[in-house]
Amino acid sequence: MTPEQLLARVLYRDALMLIIDKPAGLAVHPGPKGGPNLEDLLDGLRFGLPRRPELAHRLDRDTSGCLVLGRHHQALRRLGRLFAAGRIDKTYWAVVEGAPPAEAGRIDLPLGRRNKERGWWMKVDAEGQPSITDYRVLGRDDGRALLELRPLTGRTHQLRVHLAALGCPVRGDSIYGKARAPRAAAPLHLHARAVAVPLYANRSPIAATAPPPAHMRAALQACGLDVAEPAV
């Protein structure tokens, strides 16, 4: 990913906020071993401001789609309050192995850290933080389903852990998926499809939609979804 390529992935821009289409496979923060990451590219998204934008929230390295950035400290504080209050509407698409027990439903399972060694790995934990995800089946294929997901809370790996607990892990999930499944080598099929941010009073929320990544397109079509926009 080059700064020019990232610039082409800007979905929305105003004086306070950017929404970009993050590519799958790019970490948002530098890891302990270094390597490419989104923060190293943010100087290319200043658009004339003295400081680079910063992350208002996070997406996993292998998750693609809508990512919100604040363009200065005041904007980041305002966005942070909106995220903390659950006022930002987030919609994800996931292709899962198997299928949930109903065409639509709510997953209400608290989550906690799995262990100290893997501090960012999560598990269902009765003493963990409240975590809620609404889902709806959009389509089905042989042994797979396409789900629309709306997380009502924002825990680490929430969607991936919730779906694994439901018995239908995200395709390509090497942490929470079915380790022996021959399809486990596929890229993670989780996409932050859309976001709506009520940033301004007395105005409709700012909405952005990210086109599906190329690695998910065949599975989406196999599940019966007609995706007209080009893949990225």
C-alpha positions in Angstrom: 0.0 0.0 0.0 1.4 3.4 -1.1 0.2 6.8 0.1 -1.3 7.4 -3.4 -3.2 4.1 -3.2 -4.6 5.0 0.2 -5.7 8.4 -1.0 -7.8 6.7 -3.7 -9.6 4.8 -0.9 -11.0 7.9 0.8 -14.8 7.5 1.0 -15.7 10.7 2.7 -13.9 13.9 3.8 -14.9 17.1 5.6 -13.2 19.5 8.1 -13.5 17.1 11.1 -13.5 13.5 9.7 -12.3 11.1 7.1 -13.8 7.7 6.3 -11.5 5.4 4.4 -11.8 1.9 2.9 -9.0 0.0 4.8 -7.6 -2.9 2.7 -7.5 -6.4 4.2 -4.1 -7.5 5.4 -2.9 -4.0 6.6 -2.6 -3.5 10.4 -3.8 -0.2 11.7 -0.9 0.1 14.3 2.7 -1.0 14.1 3.2 -4.4 15.7 6.1 -5.5 17.9 7.9 -6.9 14.9 7.3 -3.9 12.7 6.0 -4.3 9.2 3.6 -2.2 7.1 0.8 -0.4 8.9 -1.8 2.2 8.3 -0.4 4.8 10.7 2.8 5.1 8.6 0.6 6.3 5.7 -1.6 8.8 7.4 0.6 11.9 6.6 -0.6 11.5 3.1 -4.2 12.3 4.3 -3.6 15.7 5.8 -5.3 17.6 3.0 -3.6 20.8 4.0 -3.9 20.5 7.8 -0.7 20.8 9.9 -1.3 17.4 11.6 -2.1 14.0 10.2 -5.5 12.4 11.0 -5.7 9.7 13.6 -7.7 6.6 14.2 -11.1 7.1 15.9 -11.5 3.3 16.2 -9.8 0.2 15.0 -10.3 -2.7 12.5 -8.4 -6.0 12.7 -5.5 -6.4 10.3 -7.4 -8.8 8.1 -10.7 -7.0 8.1 -11.4 -4.7 5.2 -13.8 -1.7 4.9 -15.0 1.5 6.6 -12.6 3.1 9.0 -13.2 6.5 10.7 -10.4 9.0 11.2 -10.5 12.3 13.1 -8.6 15.2 11.5 -7.6 16.9 14.8 -7.9 16.5 18.6 -11.3 18.2 19.0 -12.7 16.0 16.2 -11.2 12.8 17.8 -12.8 13.7 21.2 -16.2 14.2 19.6 -15.9 10.9 17.6 -14.7 9.1 20.7 -17.8 10.2 22.6 -20.0 8.9 19.8 -18.3 5.5 19.7 -18.3 5.2 23.5 -22.1 6.0 23.6 -22.8 3.4 20.8 -24.3 6.1 18.6 -22.3 5.2 15.5 -24.1 2.6 13.3 -21.7 -0.1 11.9 -22.7 -2.7 9.4 -20.4 -5.7 8.5 -20.7 -8.5 6.0 -19.3 -11.9 6.9 -19.2 -15.2 5.0 -19.3 -18.0 7.6 -18.7 -21.7 7.7 -22.1 -23.3 8.4 -25.1 -21.2 9.3 -26.7 -19.6 12.4 -29.7 -21.3 14.0 -32.2 -18.7 12.7 -32.5 -16.3 9.8 -32.0 -13.3 12.2 -31.2 -12.9 15.8 -29.1 -11.4 18.6 -25.9 -12.8 20.1 -25.7 -11.6 23.7 -22.5 -13.1 25.1 -20.0 -11.3 27.4 -16.4 -11.4 26.3 -13.1 -11.5 28.2 -9.4 -12.0 27.6 -8.4 -15.6 26.8 -5.1 -15.4 28.7 -2.3 -13.1 29.7 0.1 -14.4 27.0 -2.3 -13.6 24.2 -3.9 -10.5 25.7 -5.8 -9.5 22.5 -7.4 -13.0 22.0 -10.9 -13.2 23.4 -13.3 -15.8 24.7 -16.9 -16.0 25.9 -16.7 -15.2 29.6 -19.6 -14.9 32.0 -17.6 -12.3 34.0 -16.4 -10.4 30.9 -17.7 -7.2 29.3 -21.3 -7.1 27.9 -21.1 -7.8 24.1 -24.1 -7.8 21.8 -24.3 -8.4 18.0 -27.4 -8.5 15.8 -27.3 -10.7 12.7 -29.3 -11.3 9.6 -28.8 -14.0 6.9 -28.5 -12.4 3.4 -27.8 -15.6 1.5 -26.6 -19.2 1.5 -24.2 -21.4 -0.4 -23.3 -25.1 0.1 -22.1 -25.2 3.7 -21.8 -21.4 4.0 -23.9 -18.4 4.7 -23.6 -14.6 4.2 -24.5 -12.6 7.2 -25.1 -8.9 7.8 -23.8 -8.0 11.3 -24.6 -5.0 13.4 -22.4 -4.9 16.6 -24.1 -2.9 19.4 -20.9 -2.9 21.4 -17.3 -2.7 20.3 -15.2 -5.4 21.9 -12.0 -6.7 20.5 -12.7 -9.5 18.0 -16.4 -9.4 19.0 -17.9 -10.5 15.7 -15.4 -13.3 15.2 -15.8 -14.7 18.7 -19.6 -14.3 18.7 -19.9 -16.2 15.4 -17.5 -18.9 16.5 -19.6 -19.4 19.6 -22.7 -19.6 17.5 -21.1 -22.5 15.6 -20.5 -20.6 12.4 -17.0 -19.0 12.4 -16.0 -16.5 9.8 -14.4 -18.1 6.8 -10.6 -17.9 6.9 -10.5 -17.1 10.7 -7.2 -18.7 11.8 -7.8 -17.9 15.5 -11.4 -18.7 16.2 -12.3 -20.8 13.2 -12.3 -24.6 12.6 -8.7 -25.4 12.5 -9.1 -28.6 10.6 -11.4 -27.1 7.9 -9.7 -27.2 4.5 -11.0 -23.7 3.8 -9.2 -22.2 6.8 -6.3 -21.1 4.6 -8.6 -18.6 2.8 -8.3 -14.9 3.7 -10.6 -13.6 6.5 -14.1 -13.0 5.0 -15.1 -10.1 7.2 -15.8 -6.7 5.7 -16.9 -3.4 7.4 -19.5 -2.7 4.8 -21.0 0.6 6.0 -20.9 3.2 8.8 -23.2 6.1 9.7 -21.8 8.8 12.0 -24.1 11.4 13.6 -21.4 14.0 13.7 -23.4 17.2 13.3 -26.5 18.3 15.2 -29.7 18.7 13.2 -28.2 16.9 10.2 -28.6 13.3 9.0 -25.8 11.0 9.9 -22.8 10.9 7.5 -23.0 7.6 5.8 -20.3 5.7 3.8 -20.2 2.4 2.1 -17.1 0.4 1.2 -17.1 -1.9 -1.9 -16.4 -5.6 -1.2 -12.8 -6.7 -1.4 -11.7 -8.9 -4.3 -11.1 -11.9 -2.1 -14.8 -12.0 -0.9 -16.5 -11.3 -4.2 -16.8 -15.0 -5.4 -18.2 -16.1 -2.1 -20.7 -13.2 -2.0 -22.0 -14.1 -5.5 -22.1 -17.8 -4.6 -24.4 -16.8 -1.7 -26.7 -15.1 -4.1 -25.7 -11.4 -3.6 -25.5 -9.4 -6.8 -22.6 -7.0 -6.1 -22.7 -4.5 -8.9 -19.9 -2.2 -7.7 -16.3 -3.1 -8.6 -14.3 -5.1 -6.1 -11.1 -3.6 -4.6 
